Amino acid sequence: MTPRTPRPRERGIPEATVARLPVYLRALQGLNERGTPTVSSEDLAAVAGVNSAKLRKDLSHLGSYGTRGVGYDVDYLIYQISRELGLTQDWSVAIVGIGNLGRALANYGGFGTRGFRIAALLDADAAVVGDRVAGLAVRHIDTLEDVVRGEDVAIGVIATPAAAAQGVCDRFVEAGVTSVLNFAPVVLNVPPGVDVRKVDLSIELQILAFHEQRKSDGHAADRAERTGSPT
């Protein structure tokens, strides 16, 4: 039996570091596509948007310290990070909710090159069931448990309306799926041992709006100071 590679958290890698590893991987893949064989910690940190000390500490958790005067071998660091993230094997993914968002996710071409295989698409709407999206026929939600078993689904993606999300999540969990990516605008309740990552685009936009407002207020204050006018 092939020994299982420990997951990052089992190896004592901090969650904050785990969250940054995909950012480093994306930066490294960009460097690799441009034919860059080695990269310094300063240059990689600049591309990834972190400071170099934090990057070096993060990579030290992988046992990668680079070579003084040379930096990091790009190909090898891609392999190290991919291994830690579990991307050296293919993960089977099922998407539930084939509306505009679900279709966009299914059609995204980047999953296959990053270790993920979209294995199944499911929906409760009879008008959608049978449609072909990204080469896959949409199946009825009633077949979810059979799909999880038959396709060995490791990750469930929920792109349903909020009211349906918890029920879909419960069925994923009962079928044995322990990793869920949730796009529905609702907090999911899951038992211990199940990981949920929530993607809420409206929250991200609201955070950006906050920063835009702060910048606008700052600009208004600067103008008032220059002109002597009240804000």
N, C-alpha and C positions, 0 to 999 in steps of 0.2 A: 504494500500500500504506500503511495506517495505521501510523504509527510506534508501536512498542511502548513502553509506560510502563515505565521501569526498575524492577526489584524493589527493595524497601527496602535489602537488603544491597548491591546494585549501586550504590546512591546513597550508600553510606557510613553508613547508619543503624545504630548498634550493635544487636546482637541483644537486649540487655536492653531497649532502647527499643522494638524491634519487639514484644517480649513484652507490653509495657504498652499498646501502641496499642489492642488490642481492649478493654482495660479502660476506657480513655478513651472509646472509641466507645460502649460500653454505657452509660456514665454520661451522655454527651451525648444519646444517643437517649432516655434517661429524661427528661432536661431538656426535650427537644424535645416529647415527648408531653405534658408539663405546660404547654406553651406558653411556655417561657422563651426569649426571643430572644438574650440575651447572658449570658455568665457570666464571672466573674473567675477568675484562675488559682487564688486561694485557695479559692474555693467549688468549682471543678471538682476540685481536688486533694483536698479533703475528701470529696467524693462518691466519688472513685476510690480513696481510701485511700493516697495518696502525699503527700510534702511538695511545696509549691508550687514550690520552686526546681527540683526534679527534673522536675516537669511542664513548667515553662517551658523547660528545657533539651531535654527530649524533643520538644516541639512546635517548637522552633527548628530541629530537623533537617528538618522539613517546610516550613520557610520561613514558619511562622506565629508571629507575635510578639504578637498581640493589639493592642489600642488602649489607651493609657494612660488611666485613668479610666473606661474602658468595659468592657474585657475582650475576650473572644473572641466572635465571631458564631457561635452554635451551629450553624446550618444549614451555614455555610461550613466550619466545622471538621469536621463530620460528613463532608462531601464530601471534604475533604483527606485525612482518615484513611482513609476508604473507598477512595479512589484509591490511596493508598500500599499498602494491604493487598490491592489487587486485587479489591475487592468491587464495583466499578462494572460488572463483567461477571458472568455466571452461570458457576459452576464445576460441572461434572457429577461426581457422586459415586456410587460403587458400594460397597455394604456386603456383605461376605461373613461369613456366620454369622448365621442368622436364628433365634437362640434368644431368650431373654427380653431380653437387652441389645440385640441387633440389631433386634428388633421395637420396642423403646422408642426407639431412635435413628431408625428409619424413621418412626415416628409423631410425632416431635418437630416441631411446627409452626414453630419459629423459624428453620429453615434457609433456607426460601424467601425470607424477608424480609431475609436477610443475605448473599445472593449465592450460595447453594448449592442445587443441584437434585439430589435423590435420583433418580438415573436408573435404577438397577438394584439388585436384591436377589438374592443367590446363596447356595446352601447345598448341601452334599454329601448331605444326608439325603433320600432319595426320599420319605419321609413328609411332608416340609416343602415340597418342590418342588411348585409349582402353587398353593400357598396364596396368598391375596391379603392383602397387608399394606400399609396406607397407600395403597391403590389400585393397587399394583403386584403382578404375579404373580412369585412367587419362582422364579428360574431355577436350573438345575443348575450346579454349579461347573464342569462340563466346558465350559460355554459362555463362561467368563470372558474368553478372548481375543477372541472375537467381540463380546462385550458392550463391552469396552473400545474396540474399533474403532468399532462401530456407534453407541455413545452418546457417543463422544469423551470418555471418562472421564479426568478430570484428577487426582482424589483417590480413593485406595482406602482403605476403612475395614475393618479386620480385627477381628471380634468373635467369633472362633472359640476353641475350646480351645487351650491352649498348644502341644500337640503338632502341630497343623495350621498354626499361624501362619506359620512360616518358609516352608513350601511355598507357601502362598497369596501371601506377600510376593514370593517368587521369581517366581511367575507374573505378578503385577502388574508387576513390574519388566521382565520379558521382554516383556510386552505393550506397554511404553512408558510406564507410570505412574511418575512420579518423585516423588510426594508420597503418603505413607502415614500414616494415623492408626491406631495400634495399641492396642487394648484388651486384647489377650491378655497374660497374665502371663509374658512372656518377652522377652528382648532380641533384636531382629532384626538380622541382618547384611545390610547392603546395600552396593552399590558406590558409589563417589564420584558425586556429582550427584543422589543420591536422598535426599530429606528424610523422616525418620521422627519423628513425635511420639508419645510413649508416654503413655497414660493408665492409671495403675494405682490403682484405688480403694482397694485394701488398703493400699498404701503411704501414701496420704493419711490413711487411718484410723489407721494406726500412728503417724504423726507427731502427729495430734491426741491419741492416747492418751498419747504422751510428754508433751505439754504439760499434759494433764489430770493426769497423775501428778505433774508438777512443782508444779502449783498445789495439789494435795492435800497434798503434802509441805510446801509453804509454809504452808498453813493449819494443818497439824498442829503445825508449829514455832511458829506464832504463838500457838496455843492453849496449848502447853506453856509458852511464855514468860509468858503472862498468868497461868497457874495455878501456875507453878512446878513442874509435873510433868515428869518425863523423857519424851522423845519415844520 
